[in-house]
């Protein structure tokens, strides 16, 4: 499984590895002792995820029988979960007592049931309701790995089932230093109306961090896409090369503060000056991954990267904030947590990769691991330019969430400084907050909205015994022309005076 390292003037790969063998899944069983049917409120079978937890002494089951994923009647089993594309099927579960969670992603209701399974057939029926209407928005996870990556064993077919089950519109493939095309697998699964895809790659180095780029096409003559870890490629040359080979690609700094895999940590980025401490660095990127569900999804990690992002904006670099799962495995089921909601005209998942990249580059998006946020100043929203009138703007904010997702705190930032911090009372209503807030804004500014929950997403998402993945949503800025010159100009070091909040 080893191949000889390939040499290149700009650097050489380290730990070169042959393309991995695709993880296999056993043939489907003819049936089992559990039959399931999951429908929407109109009685139509829908894609869904079934999460099984043992209780009263019954162990949590491994439904994949030790495989990364296993085909069952009606879907794919992975660890203690079933991902079903059509909402019906059957499979075998060891007899015992279980707590069952039936879900369809953060926009849908959640069905929870205590169930006892015996040797004879158990019939499970559940109804889920789509609670978050979002016309004009496409959801996309733009950092996804499967078995073409050297550090993943998830079959492409299982990834397709998982993403459909979680209600993500677009899967952007970003395997390490290779371009993966999910289209044949999506067509084989009959999922073209349920899941779109865009081909990209994670440009991965051993000494400067990782960078996402999409859309891209596989170019065998380009040494970067030889499926090997790169060593010695300097960012100024490498990112310039990425731009040349993918001129319309959105280039993202992935997990920028993740130690030896984080570009900002390695290169000594200082958010106060928005400068790097090392030479041979590059600002040839469009976005920064503020939240990474697999590796830095805690409040502390998001706070740290938001400080970097605010530093870039305060110093005149318009960089988009994104949030992605960076999913490598399937047992934790992080697909789409968080995901990006992008304002686009497309209807359904058949999105054009270049238009998706362009919309995200403009900042017409927010990311979320649960809450759905909307904000506007007059008719201008994320990524757009609004105008202050007599030194004031009115910011309309709306926050919605499914009852199983907590929403506890709303923060509004102007030029990177918090101007309000409001508690949101616990509720099972879909609409958690809807207000118009008056901000005093005598100078140009950028306004960002953030919402946090106080209850972890597991067990529906993540590990069996909890984790550090919480509901978090962060918008891209609404830019404000405060001085009336028709444009937004960065105010280095932040606003001269923090805007005031009023009702």
N, C-alpha and C positions, 0 to 999 in steps of 0.2 A: 504493500500500500504506500510505499515511499517512492517519490520521483526525484530526479536530480534537480537541484536548485537552478532556476533560470536567471541568467545575468542580464543586467540592463545598466546603461550608463548612469541613470538617475538613482540607482540603488539596486539592492538585490533582495530577493525573497528570503525570509527566515522561516525555518520549519515548514518547508514545502510539503504539501500533502496531496496525494492523488484524489480525484473525485470520489466522494463517499458512495458506498453502495446504498441504494434506496432502501429505507426500512420497509419491511414487509408486513402484511396483515393477513391473518388467517382467513380462509373462506368463511362466508357467513354460515351461522347455524341455521338449521331448518326451523327452529323455534326455541322457546324457553318457557320458564315458569312465570314470566311477567309479560303481559301484553299492554301496550300503551297507546293512547290516542290523545293528542294535544291539539286543541282548536282555538280559533280566535272568537271574539264575541259574536261573530256572524255564523259560527258553526263550521268554518272552513279549517281543515288541518293546516298547521303552520310549522315552520322550522322551530326547533326548541332544543334546550339543553336540560338534561336530567342529572342532578348532582345527588349522590347517595352517601349518607353518613350513617355508620352503625350506631346503635344506641342500646341501652340496657344490656350491655355485655357483648353485643354482636359487633365484630370487627367491621371497620369500613372496608368495603370490598374492592379488590382489583379486578374490574370487569374486563380488562384487556389481557388478563392472564400472563402478565410479565412482559408483554410486547409494548412498544411505544404506542401502538394503536391497533385495534382489531375490528374487522368488519363484522357487523351483526345485522340481523334482519331489521332494516329500517334506518340504519345509520352506522356510526363508528363508536366503538368503546375506547376510552383512554382513562386508565387508572379508575377512579370512582365516578366517572361521568359517561353519559351517553350523549352524543351529538347527532341529532336527527334532522335531516333536510326536509322531510315530508310529514313529520309529526305523528307517525304511526309505525309500529313494528313490534318485535318481541325479542327477548333475550333472557339469559339465565342469570339469576342472582342466588347466592347461597341462602338457604332458609334462615330467617332471623328477623329482628326488629330494626327498622331503619327510620331515619328522618329524610324525607325526599324534598328537594327544591327543584321546581320546574320553572325555567326562565327563558327569556328571548332577548336579553340585552337590556340596557338601562332605560329604554323608552317604553318598556312593557311592564305590566303587573307581574307579580311573583306568586306562584302557587306553592304552599308548604303543607306537607301532609305527613303524619305519622302512619307508617305502614308496616304490617307484618306479612312476611313472605313465607309460604310453605312449599311443599313439594308440588301441590296442584297449582294450576294456573291462577295468577292474580291479575285482575284487570284494573288498569289505572286509566282514569279519565281526568283531564284538567282543561280549564278554559283560561286563556290569558287575554288581556285587553291592551290594545295599543293606546297609550295615554299621552304621548308627546307628539302632537302634529308639528311637522317641521317642513312645510312646503318651501322650496327654494334652497334647501341645505342638503349637501352630500356629506356622508360620514366616511372617513378614510383613515386607516391605520397605515402609516408610511414607513414603518420599520418592523419588518416581519422576516423571520428565518424559518427554514425547513431543511430537509436532508441534503440539498445542494451545499449548505454551509457545513464547514468542517466540525462545528460544535453543536449540530442538531441532528436528531434521528427521526424527526417527524415526517411521515410521508406527505406528499403534496395533496393526495386525496383526503387525508385526515384534516389537513389545514383548511381545505375548502369547506368540509362539513362544519368545522369549528366556527369559521367566520360567518357562514350562512346562519348557523344557530344563534350567534351573538348579534345578528342584525346589522353587521357592518356592510356598507354599500360597496366600498372599494378596498381591496387588498393590494398594497404596493410591495412587491417582492424586493427584498434588499439582502440577499444572501451575500456572504463575504466574498468580494472580489470575483463575482460571477453574476451574470444576468439570468434570472429564472423567469420563464414564461408559463404562467398558470393557465393560459387560455385553453390548451388541449384538455387539461384536467377538469376545468370548469364545464367544458362542453360534454365530456364523458359523463359527468355527474348530472347533466341536465339542469345546470344551475345558472345559465346565462341571464335569466330574468331576475336572479336573486343576488348575484355577486359579480362585480366588475373587478378588473385587475389592471395594474400598470407595472411594466417591467422596470426595475432599477437595480441598484447594487449598494452594498455598504463597502466603501473604499477603506480597507482596514490595514493599518500599519502597526508595527511593533513599538515604534518610538515617537509617534506624533498623534496617536488617537485614531478615531474612526469618523468617517464622513458619509452621510447618505446622499444619494443622487438618483433622481428620476425625472422624466423618463430617460432610459438608456436602451441601447440595443447591444447584444453581444458582439464584440469585435475581437476576434481571435488574434489579430495582429497587434492589439494593444496590450502591453505587458501587464497592465493593472488588472485585467480581467482574466488572469491565468489561474485563479482559484488558489492563490498562495498568499501567505502573510508577507507583507512587504517591509523591508528594513532599509533605511538610508535615503528614502525619498523625502526631500524637503517640501514643506507645505507650499512654499511659493511656486515651486515647479509643479508639484502634484496637482494642486487645485486649478492652476492654469491649464494643465493637461486635461483635467476633468471637464473644464469649461469648453475646451476645444473639441473634445469628443462628444460632449452632450450640451450643445449650445443653448437648448431650451430647458435644461434640467434645473430643478430646484436643488441646490446644494445645502445640506444641513450639517451643522456640527452636532454629531450624536453624543449623548451623555457627556457633556463638556467637562464636568468635574468628577468623572469617575476614575480617579487615581491615574494609573499608568495607561488607561484607555481613554482619558479625557484630554482633549486638545487644550482647553483653557488651563487646566492644572499643569500640564507638561510645559506649555509655552509661557507660563507666568502671566496670565492676563490680569490686569488691574482695572476693576470696574470704575475707579475714580477718574482715570485718565482715558479708559478704553484703549490702552496700549498693551502690547505684549513685552515681556522682559527678555525674550530670546530673539535672535536674528533668524532670517530665512522663514519668517512666518508669513501668513497671508490673511487678508480680509475678504478673499474671494469666495464668500459664502452668503447665502440668502436667508438662512433660518438657523435657529438654535433650539435644540431639544430641551425645553424647560422641564418637562416631566417625562420620565421613563418608567413605565409600569413595572418592568422586571428588575431594574437596578437602582433607580433613585426616585421612588414614588412617595417617599415620606414628606411630611410638611417641611422638615428641615432641609432636605435636599432640594425641594422646589424653591424654598426661600433663597437658598444660596445661588441657584442659577437665575432666578428672577433678578437678583442684585446685579449679576453680570449683564443680563439683557437690558435692564434699565440703564446701566452704564453706557452701553452701546447707543441706545436711543438718545440719552442726554448729550452725547457727544456727536450727534448727527448721523449715526449709522442706522438706517431703517432696516432692521432685521426682524423677521417674523418669528414669533414664538409658536412652537409646535409641541404636541404631546403624543407619544406613541407607546405601544406595548413592548417593543423589542423582544417579542416572544421567541424563545428558542425551544422550549419543551411544550408539552400539551397537558401534562398532569395538573399544572396550576391553572391552566385555562385563562391566560391573560389577554387573549386576542381582543383587541378593541378597547382595552383599559390601560391608558386613556385612548381616545380617538379624536381626530380633528373633524369639526363641523365646518364645512367650507360653503360659502354662499355662491351658488352657481345656478345657471338656468337649466342644466340638464335634469331630466326626469328619469329616475331609475339609476341602476348601477353602471350603465354603459357610458362611462365618462371618458373623455379624451385626456390622455396623460399630459399633454402640453398645456391644455386649458386648466387642468387641475393645478399644475405647477405654477402657472401664471397667477391664478387666483390666490394661491397661498403666498406667493412672493409679494403680492400687493397687501397682504395682511387681512384679506377678507374672510377671516376664520377665527374660531376659538377652539381650545381643546378641553376635553372633559373626560373624567372617569365616572361620571354619573349625572350631575345637574346639567340642565339645558339653560343657557343664559342668552338673553337678548338685551341690547342696549343701543340707544341712539340719541343723538343731539339733533333736533329738528328731524330731517329725513336722512341724516348721515349716520352710518354705523361703522363697524370695524374696518380699518384700513382707509377710511375716507376722511375728507377734510370738511370740518364744520366751521362756522363763523360765530364768534362771540358778538353779542349786541349790547353796546353800552357796558362792556366789561363783564357780561354774564352769559351763561349758557344754562339750558335746562336739560338735564340728563335723565332720560327715561330708562328704567331698569326693570326687567322681568326675569324671574327665576322660576323654573318648573323642574319637577323631579317625580319619579315614581315613588309610591309610598315606602318601598323598602330601601330607598336611598336617602341618607340623612343630609340635611342642609342646616347648618348652624351659624354661619358667619358670612357676612358680606363686607368686602373691602373695596374701596375706590381709591385709585392712585392718580395723582396728577404730577406729571414730570418725575415719576418714580417715588413720589412721597405720598404716604397715606393721608387722605383728606377726610375719610370717614371709615369707621369700623363699627358695624352694626350686628348685634345678635339677631338671629332668625329663630323664632320659637319652633319647637318640635311640632310636626304636623304630618298627617297622612294625606292631606290635600295635594293635588298635583301642582297647583300654583302656590308657591311658597312666599313669593315677594313680588310686588308690583307697585312701584312708586315713581314719582317725578321729583328729582332733586335739583335744586338750584346751586350752581357753582359760580363763584366769582373768579373771573379769569381775565386779568388785565394784560396778559402777555401770551405769546404762543405757548402751547402745552400739548402733551399727549395724555389721554385719559384711558386707564385700564381698569377693568372690572374683574374681581376674583371672588369665588364662592368656595367655602370649605364645609365639609361635613364632619361630624364628630363620632361617627360609628363606622368601623371598618367594613370593607366590602366582602371579605370572606364570611361564610363558606361559599357563597354564590360565585365569587371570583377569588382565585388564589388558593392558598393551602387549606388543609382540613382544619387546622387548629388556629386559624387567624393569621394575620400578617400586618404589614405596615402600609397596605394599599387602602387609601381613604378616598372618598368622593372629593375631587378637586376640579374646579373649572376656572380657566383663565382666558380672558379675551385678548385679542390684539388691540392696539390703540385706536381710538378715535382721535384724530389730529385736529387741533383747534387753532384757527387763525385768530389770535387775540388782539393783534395790533392793526388789523384791517388792511394788510398789504396783499392779501389774496393767496398767501402760502403759509406753510408751517416751517419755522426755523428753530432748530434745536437751541436750547438755552443751556450752554455748557455749565456743568456743576449743579443743574437743577433750577427750579423756578426761583425768582428773586423773593417771592413770598408765597407761602402755601395757599392755594385757593380755599375759600370758605364755603361751608356747606349750609344750605338752608332748605326750607320746605316751601 
